[in-house]
Amino acid sequence: MDKGTVVRTVALGIAWLNALLVQYGLQPIPVLDEESIAYGLAFLASVWTWFRNNYITATGKKQKEELQKKNLTR
């Protein structure tokens, strides 16, 4: 597994653990307050979506060129 997979898996596990703790009325892991977590997740999701839906990297630019050659993009 690569580093990104491990980080995403750990983050998912912590999120589910917190959700289960809250569900059963127990004290969640005191990392940050809920508002900070919500803003952080919204920020990360928007940056990730922007990055993935635009041709920013060299690989992305090559992909766009290939799509344009095959008339699959505007």
Number of C-alpha atoms within 10 A of each C-alpha: 5 6 8 9 10 11 11 11 12 12 12 12 12 14 14 12 14 16 15 13 14 13 11 9 9 11 10 16 14 8 8 9 9 10 9 11 12 12 11 12 12 12 12 12 12 12 12 11 11 12 13 12 10 11 15 11 11 9 10 15 13 12 13 17 15 13 13 12 10 9 9 10 10 6
